[in-house]
Amino acid sequence: MKTQTNLLIKGGRVIDPASGFDEVADVALGNGVLLAIKNIASDFVPAQTIDASGCIVAPGLVDLAVRLREPGHEHERMLESEMAAAVAGGVTSLVCAPDTDPVLDEPGLVEMLRYRAERLQQARVYPLGALTRNLAGETLTEMLQLTEAGCVAFSQAEVALANTQVLQRAFQYASTFGFAIWLRAQDFHLGQGVAASGELATRMGLSGVPVAAETIALHTIFELMKATRGVRVHICRLSSAAGVALVRQARLDGLNVSCDVSINSLYLTDADIGYFDSRARLNPPLRQQRDRDALRAALADGAIDALVSDHTPVDEDAKALPFAESEAGATGVELLLSLALKWSVDCGVSLTRALDVITRGPATVLGAALGKRQDRIGRLVAGGAADLCVFDPRAAWTVEPAALRSQGKHTPFSGYELPGRVRCTVVDGRVVYQA
């Protein structure tokens, strides 16, 4: 990425969860790196100064679940719109899933995506490669070649693996070469419904997805991890209290596992489906209040590493269908920061922890996948990445879908009043968004 020289962010409250730094200070950036916090060199001459008085200066947000819809939707300029949405939400680094059209299972496709993303000079994009060819669950992809093309880890996205032997081979191969596997825990046969199993789904006549769909998959994953020494696994979008308990035990057993939760599961329950509201048609499905409460507690105490937007732009035609036939997904990348702040207020969690789960936490997960390529994203450190988010914590705003930059206008948070407005986003020392 091209860099902008000498940028000064002045007078903001600088919070870096990774180091515990929290005080009003100036921040100097130059040549694509963070030069100094607080103790600015006397000969530093900024080409641009941003007044951050009354605002918080935090590391750029890191989102582990953003669908960009490319390759496949180039004619709709989806990459441009979704990257613009990301930086408007303060997200400076994002991970995109391999379930594109075509699937990210060939090095050339990964290289094309990275090239197009870099040309836009907005957020950093880290692609996940497909774990199996065409996500069909039968033949492993050429992981080494995909890694060389720029993939940071390997995933089946929302496509569950029915063949446990294929998963075992994937773990063995990944362990040998130091690759990370990212999986959403769902049993192939039990995970075919459209709503969480329970009284509400039964009353509404919706096919259910039991908690067992998650826990059976987790048991399988953890047993295979025990048999495959050294494999790193990230569990994407945990959704149940029982799932949280299994992750806690897996860590006590010494397994190298991390996990995240989506903004949807952190806030909503199956009751939010209302009268067959397709905006609440999501994967994983919204579960009961006890599950939501367990997820909130686990995110607060560190059992869950990161909060993600699970950004999935869905067009009007795909949502304007009966609930069970509509496409799952909701836009969310522009809401991530505000919903983290709201969780902080609603649940009595410190502001530092709220920022931690969208900066240092996900950056640590991504850093494990990047290995030597880790460029210290998700934290503010002299000599590190010049990625920052400047936001006003006192500014409230109402979610109006038409005003979102994403082409996906469907969100179950429509009409919510949320705290925190992004005033400025900086990537690689360049101002890429300013309100």
C-alpha positions as CSV (number, residue, x, y, z in Angstrom):
1,M,0.0,0.0,0.0
2,K,1.1,3.5,-0.7
3,T,1.7,5.6,2.4
4,Q,1.0,9.1,3.4
5,T,3.9,10.8,5.2
6,N,3.6,12.5,8.6
7,L,0.2,12.5,10.1
8,L,-0.5,13.9,13.6
9,I,-3.6,12.9,15.5
10,K,-3.9,15.4,18.3
11,G,-5.6,15.6,21.7
12,G,-7.5,12.3,21.7
13,R,-7.8,9.7,24.5
14,V,-5.5,7.0,23.3
15,I,-6.5,3.5,24.3
16,D,-4.4,0.4,23.4
17,P,-5.9,-2.7,25.0
18,A,-2.7,-4.7,24.2
19,S,-0.4,-2.6,26.3
20,G,-3.0,-1.1,28.7
21,F,-2.1,2.4,27.6
22,D,-5.0,4.8,28.3
23,E,-4.4,8.6,28.4
24,V,-4.9,11.7,26.4
25,A,-1.9,12.0,24.0
26,D,-0.9,12.9,20.5
27,V,0.0,10.2,18.0
28,A,2.5,10.7,15.2
29,L,2.5,8.6,12.0
30,G,4.9,8.6,9.1
31,N,5.9,6.4,6.2
32,G,3.3,3.8,7.0
33,V,4.3,3.2,10.6
34,L,3.3,4.5,14.0
35,L,6.2,6.7,15.0
36,A,5.4,7.7,18.5
37,I,2.6,8.1,21.1
38,K,2.8,11.1,23.5
39,N,6.5,11.8,23.2
40,I,6.6,13.3,19.8
41,A,10.0,14.3,18.4
42,S,10.5,18.0,18.3
43,D,11.5,17.9,14.6
44,F,8.3,16.1,13.5
45,V,6.5,18.2,11.0
46,P,3.0,16.8,10.1
47,A,1.6,17.1,6.6
48,Q,-1.9,16.8,8.1
49,T,-3.2,17.2,11.6
50,I,-6.5,15.7,12.8
51,D,-8.1,17.1,16.0
52,A,-9.3,14.2,18.0
53,S,-10.4,16.2,21.1
54,G,-13.2,14.5,22.9
55,C,-12.6,11.3,20.8
56,I,-11.0,8.0,21.4
57,V,-8.0,6.9,19.4
58,A,-7.9,3.1,19.2
59,P,-6.1,0.5,17.1
60,G,-7.9,-0.1,13.8
61,L,-10.6,-2.7,14.2
62,V,-9.9,-6.3,13.1
63,D,-13.0,-8.2,11.9
64,L,-12.6,-12.0,11.4
65,A,-15.8,-12.5,9.4
66,V,-16.5,-10.2,6.4
67,R,-18.0,-11.4,3.1
68,L,-16.9,-9.2,0.2
69,R,-18.8,-11.2,-2.4
70,E,-15.9,-11.3,-4.8
71,P,-14.9,-13.1,-6.9
72,G,-18.4,-13.4,-8.3
73,H,-20.0,-10.0,-8.1
74,E,-17.5,-7.8,-9.9
75,H,-20.2,-6.4,-12.1
76,E,-22.0,-5.0,-9.0
77,R,-18.8,-3.5,-7.7
78,M,-19.3,-5.3,-4.4
79,L,-15.7,-5.2,-3.4
80,E,-15.7,-1.4,-3.6
81,S,-18.9,-1.0,-1.6
82,E,-18.0,-3.5,1.2
83,M,-14.5,-2.2,1.6
84,A,-16.0,1.3,1.9
85,A,-18.4,0.0,4.5
86,A,-15.5,-1.6,6.5
87,V,-13.4,1.6,6.8
88,A,-16.6,3.6,7.6
89,G,-17.0,1.3,10.5
90,G,-13.4,1.7,11.7
91,V,-12.3,-1.7,10.4
92,T,-8.8,-1.7,9.0
93,S,-8.1,-5.4,8.7
94,L,-10.6,-8.1,7.7
95,V,-10.8,-11.8,7.0
96,C,-13.0,-12.9,4.1
97,A,-14.5,-16.4,3.8
98,P,-13.8,-18.8,0.8
99,D,-17.5,-19.4,-0.1
100,T,-17.4,-17.0,-3.1
101,D,-18.5,-17.8,-6.7
102,P,-16.1,-19.3,-7.7
103,V,-14.8,-20.7,-4.5
104,L,-11.4,-19.6,-3.3
105,D,-9.7,-22.9,-3.9
106,E,-7.2,-21.8,-6.6
107,P,-4.1,-19.6,-6.1
108,G,-5.0,-17.5,-9.1
109,L,-8.4,-16.5,-7.6
110,V,-6.8,-15.6,-4.3
111,E,-4.1,-13.5,-6.0
112,M,-6.8,-11.7,-8.1
113,L,-8.8,-10.8,-4.9
114,R,-5.7,-9.6,-3.1
115,Y,-4.7,-7.5,-6.1
116,R,-8.1,-5.9,-6.4
117,A,-8.3,-5.2,-2.7
118,E,-4.8,-3.6,-2.6
119,R,-5.7,-1.4,-5.6
120,L,-8.5,0.1,-3.6
121,Q,-6.1,1.1,-0.8
122,Q,-8.6,0.8,2.0
123,A,-8.7,-2.0,4.6
124,R,-6.2,-4.9,4.7
125,V,-7.8,-8.1,3.3
126,Y,-6.8,-11.5,4.6
127,P,-8.4,-14.3,2.6
128,L,-9.3,-17.8,3.9
129,G,-8.7,-20.6,1.5
130,A,-11.2,-23.4,0.9
131,L,-10.3,-26.4,3.0
132,T,-11.7,-28.8,0.3
133,R,-12.1,-28.4,-3.5
134,N,-15.2,-26.4,-4.2
135,L,-16.1,-26.8,-0.5
136,A,-17.5,-30.2,-1.5
137,G,-15.9,-31.9,1.5
138,E,-14.2,-34.7,-0.5
139,T,-10.7,-33.6,-1.6
140,L,-8.3,-31.3,0.2
141,T,-7.1,-28.2,-1.6
142,E,-3.4,-27.5,-2.3
143,M,-2.9,-25.6,1.0
144,L,0.7,-24.9,0.4
145,Q,0.0,-23.2,-2.9
146,L,-2.9,-21.3,-1.5
147,T,-0.8,-20.1,1.4
148,E,1.9,-18.8,-1.0
149,A,-0.9,-17.0,-2.8
150,G,-1.9,-15.2,0.4
151,C,-4.4,-17.3,2.3
152,V,-4.0,-17.0,6.1
153,A,-5.9,-20.1,7.1
154,F,-8.4,-22.7,5.7
155,S,-12.1,-23.0,6.1
156,Q,-15.3,-24.7,5.0
157,A,-17.2,-21.4,5.6
158,E,-20.9,-22.5,6.2
159,V,-20.5,-25.9,4.5
160,A,-20.2,-28.6,7.1
161,L,-18.0,-31.6,6.6
162,A,-19.8,-34.9,6.5
163,N,-16.7,-37.0,6.2
164,T,-14.7,-37.1,9.4
165,Q,-11.8,-38.8,7.7
166,V,-11.3,-35.8,5.4
167,L,-11.3,-33.6,8.5
168,Q,-8.7,-35.8,10.1
169,R,-6.5,-35.6,7.1
170,A,-6.9,-31.9,7.0
171,F,-5.7,-31.6,10.6
172,Q,-2.7,-33.9,10.0
173,Y,-1.7,-31.9,6.9
174,A,-2.2,-28.5,8.6
175,S,-0.3,-29.6,11.7
176,T,2.7,-30.8,9.6
177,F,3.0,-27.4,7.8
178,G,1.8,-25.1,10.5
179,F,-1.4,-24.0,8.9
180,A,-4.5,-23.0,10.8
181,I,-8.0,-24.4,10.3
182,W,-11.1,-22.2,10.9
183,L,-14.4,-24.1,11.3
184,R,-17.9,-23.3,12.2
185,A,-19.0,-26.1,14.4
186,Q,-22.1,-27.7,12.9
187,D,-23.0,-31.3,12.3
188,F,-23.7,-32.0,8.6
189,H,-27.0,-33.8,9.2
190,L,-28.3,-31.9,12.2
191,G,-27.5,-28.4,11.0
192,Q,-29.9,-28.3,8.0
193,G,-32.7,-26.3,9.7
194,V,-33.5,-22.6,9.6
195,A,-34.1,-21.7,13.3
196,A,-32.9,-22.8,16.6
197,S,-34.7,-25.8,18.0
198,G,-37.2,-24.8,20.7
199,E,-40.7,-23.8,21.5
200,L,-40.7,-20.9,19.1
201,A,-39.5,-22.9,16.1
202,T,-42.0,-25.6,16.8
203,R,-44.9,-23.1,17.2
204,M,-43.9,-21.3,13.9
205,G,-43.4,-24.6,12.0
206,L,-39.8,-23.9,11.2
207,S,-37.2,-26.7,10.9
208,G,-35.0,-26.6,13.9
209,V,-31.2,-26.8,14.5
210,P,-30.6,-28.3,17.9
211,V,-27.7,-27.3,20.1
212,A,-26.4,-30.8,19.5
213,A,-25.5,-29.8,16.0
214,E,-22.8,-27.5,17.5
215,T,-21.7,-29.7,20.4
216,I,-21.4,-32.9,18.4
217,A,-19.2,-31.0,15.9
218,L,-17.1,-29.6,18.7
219,H,-16.6,-33.0,20.3
220,T,-15.4,-34.3,16.9
221,I,-13.1,-31.4,16.3
222,F,-11.6,-31.6,19.8
223,E,-11.1,-35.4,19.7
224,L,-9.3,-35.0,16.3
225,M,-7.2,-32.2,17.8
226,K,-6.1,-34.5,20.6
227,A,-5.0,-37.1,18.1
228,T,-3.2,-34.5,15.9
229,R,-0.6,-32.9,18.0
230,G,0.0,-29.2,17.3
231,V,-2.9,-28.4,15.0
232,R,-4.4,-24.9,15.5
233,V,-8.2,-24.5,15.2
234,H,-10.3,-21.4,15.3
235,I,-14.0,-22.0,16.0
236,C,-16.1,-19.4,14.1
237,R,-19.3,-17.9,15.5
238,L,-19.9,-20.0,18.6
239,S,-23.7,-19.9,19.4
240,S,-24.6,-21.9,22.5
241,A,-24.0,-22.1,26.2
242,A,-23.1,-25.8,25.8
243,G,-20.6,-24.9,23.1
244,V,-18.9,-22.3,25.4
245,A,-18.5,-25.0,28.1
246,L,-16.9,-27.4,25.7
247,V,-14.4,-24.7,24.5
248,R,-13.5,-23.9,28.1
249,Q,-12.8,-27.6,28.7
250,A,-10.8,-27.9,25.5
251,R,-8.5,-25.2,26.7
252,L,-8.1,-26.8,30.1
253,D,-7.1,-29.9,28.2
254,G,-4.3,-27.9,26.5
255,L,-5.8,-27.7,23.0
256,N,-4.7,-24.9,20.7
257,V,-8.2,-23.5,20.1
258,S,-9.6,-20.0,19.8
259,C,-13.1,-18.9,19.0
260,D,-15.3,-15.9,18.2
261,V,-19.0,-14.8,18.5
262,S,-21.0,-12.7,16.1
263,I,-22.7,-9.4,17.0
264,N,-26.0,-11.2,16.2
265,S,-25.7,-14.0,18.7
266,L,-24.3,-11.5,21.3
267,Y,-27.5,-9.4,21.2
268,L,-30.4,-11.3,19.7
269,T,-32.4,-14.4,20.5
270,D,-34.9,-16.5,18.6
271,A,-37.7,-14.3,19.8
272,D,-36.3,-11.6,17.5
273,I,-37.5,-13.6,14.5
274,G,-40.9,-12.0,15.4
275,Y,-43.4,-12.6,12.7
276,F,-41.1,-14.5,10.3
277,D,-38.8,-11.5,9.9
278,S,-36.2,-12.6,7.3
279,R,-33.7,-10.1,8.6
280,A,-33.3,-12.5,11.5
281,R,-32.6,-15.5,9.2
282,L,-29.0,-16.0,10.2
283,N,-26.3,-18.7,10.4
284,P,-25.8,-19.8,13.1
285,P,-29.5,-19.4,14.0
286,L,-30.4,-17.2,16.9
287,R,-30.8,-19.2,20.1
288,Q,-32.4,-18.7,23.5
289,Q,-31.6,-16.1,26.1
290,R,-29.6,-18.5,28.3
291,D,-27.3,-19.1,25.3
292,R,-27.0,-15.3,24.7
293,D,-26.2,-14.7,28.3
294,A,-23.5,-17.4,28.3
295,L,-21.9,-15.9,25.2
296,R,-21.8,-12.5,26.7
297,A,-20.2,-13.8,29.9
298,A,-17.6,-15.8,27.9
299,L,-16.7,-12.8,25.8
300,A,-16.3,-10.7,29.0
301,D,-14.0,-13.2,30.8
302,G,-11.9,-14.1,27.8
303,A,-13.2,-17.6,27.0
304,I,-14.3,-16.1,23.7
305,D,-11.4,-14.3,22.0
306,A,-13.1,-12.0,19.5
307,L,-16.4,-10.3,18.5
308,V,-17.1,-10.4,14.7
309,S,-19.6,-8.7,12.5
310,D,-20.4,-11.8,10.4
311,H,-21.0,-9.3,7.6
312,T,-23.0,-11.0,4.9
313,P,-24.6,-8.6,2.4
314,V,-27.8,-10.1,1.0
315,D,-29.7,-8.5,-1.9
316,E,-33.4,-7.6,-1.7
317,D,-34.7,-10.5,-3.8
318,A,-33.0,-13.1,-1.6
319,K,-34.5,-11.6,1.6
320,A,-38.0,-10.9,0.1
321,L,-39.0,-14.6,0.4
322,P,-40.7,-16.6,3.1
323,F,-38.5,-17.0,6.1
324,A,-37.4,-20.6,5.5
325,E,-36.6,-19.8,1.8
326,S,-34.8,-16.5,2.3
327,E,-31.0,-16.3,2.2
328,A,-29.3,-16.3,5.6
329,G,-27.1,-13.3,6.5
330,A,-27.1,-9.7,7.5
331,T,-24.9,-6.7,7.0
332,G,-22.9,-5.8,10.1
333,V,-19.4,-4.4,9.5
334,E,-20.5,-0.8,10.0
335,L,-22.2,-1.8,13.3
336,L,-19.3,-3.8,14.9
337,L,-17.8,-0.9,16.9
338,S,-21.1,0.5,18.2
339,L,-22.4,-2.9,19.2
340,A,-19.2,-3.6,21.1
341,L,-19.6,-0.3,22.9
342,K,-23.3,-1.0,23.7
343,W,-22.3,-4.4,25.1
344,S,-19.8,-2.7,27.3
345,V,-22.5,-0.4,28.7
346,D,-25.3,-2.9,28.9
347,C,-23.2,-5.6,30.6
348,G,-20.9,-3.5,32.8
349,V,-17.8,-4.4,30.8
350,S,-14.9,-2.0,30.7
351,L,-14.3,0.1,27.7
352,T,-10.9,-1.4,27.3
353,R,-12.3,-4.9,27.2
354,A,-14.9,-3.9,24.6
355,L,-12.1,-2.5,22.4
356,D,-9.9,-5.6,23.1
357,V,-12.4,-8.0,21.6
358,I,-12.4,-6.1,18.3
359,T,-8.7,-5.2,18.2
360,R,-6.1,-7.2,20.1
361,G,-8.2,-10.3,20.5
362,P,-9.0,-10.9,16.8
363,A,-5.5,-9.7,15.8
364,T,-4.0,-12.4,18.1
365,V,-6.1,-15.1,16.3
366,L,-5.1,-13.7,13.0
367,G,-1.5,-13.3,14.1
368,A,-1.3,-17.0,14.9
369,A,-2.4,-17.7,11.3
370,L,0.0,-15.1,9.8
371,G,3.1,-16.3,11.7
372,K,6.1,-14.4,10.6
373,R,3.9,-12.2,8.4
374,Q,2.3,-10.7,11.4
375,D,2.7,-6.9,11.2
376,R,1.4,-6.0,14.6
377,I,-2.1,-5.1,13.6
378,G,-4.7,-4.6,16.4
379,R,-2.4,-2.6,18.7
380,L,-0.7,0.8,18.9
381,V,3.1,0.4,19.2
382,A,6.0,2.5,18.0
383,G,7.2,0.9,14.8
384,G,4.0,-1.0,14.3
385,A,1.2,-0.7,11.8
386,A,-0.2,2.8,11.4
387,D,-3.8,1.6,11.5
388,L,-6.1,3.6,13.7
389,C,-9.8,4.3,14.4
390,V,-10.8,7.6,15.8
391,F,-14.4,7.7,17.2
392,D,-16.6,9.8,19.3
393,P,-18.0,7.6,22.1
394,R,-20.7,10.2,23.1
395,A,-22.2,10.5,19.6
396,A,-25.4,8.3,19.2
397,W,-26.8,7.3,15.9
398,T,-29.8,5.4,14.7
399,V,-29.3,2.4,12.3
400,E,-31.0,3.4,9.1
401,P,-30.4,0.7,6.4
402,A,-30.6,3.1,3.5
403,A,-27.7,5.1,5.0
404,L,-25.3,2.1,5.2
405,R,-22.5,2.0,2.7
406,S,-22.8,-1.7,2.2
407,Q,-24.9,-3.0,-0.6
408,G,-26.5,-5.3,1.9
409,K,-29.3,-3.2,3.5
410,H,-30.7,-5.9,5.7
411,T,-30.0,-5.9,9.4
412,P,-31.9,-7.1,12.4
413,F,-30.6,-4.0,14.2
414,S,-32.6,-1.6,12.0
415,G,-33.9,1.2,14.1
416,Y,-31.6,0.6,17.0
417,E,-30.0,3.7,18.6
418,L,-26.3,2.9,19.1
419,P,-23.4,4.7,20.7
420,G,-20.1,5.7,19.0
421,R,-19.5,7.3,15.7
422,V,-16.3,6.8,13.7
423,R,-14.8,10.1,12.8
424,C,-11.6,8.9,11.1
425,T,-10.1,5.7,9.9
426,V,-6.4,5.4,9.1
427,V,-4.8,2.5,7.3
428,D,-1.1,2.3,6.6
429,G,-0.7,5.9,7.7
430,R,-3.3,7.2,5.2
431,V,-6.7,8.6,6.0
432,V,-9.1,6.3,4.2
433,Y,-12.3,7.6,5.8
434,Q,-13.2,10.8,7.5
435,A,-16.7,11.9,8.6
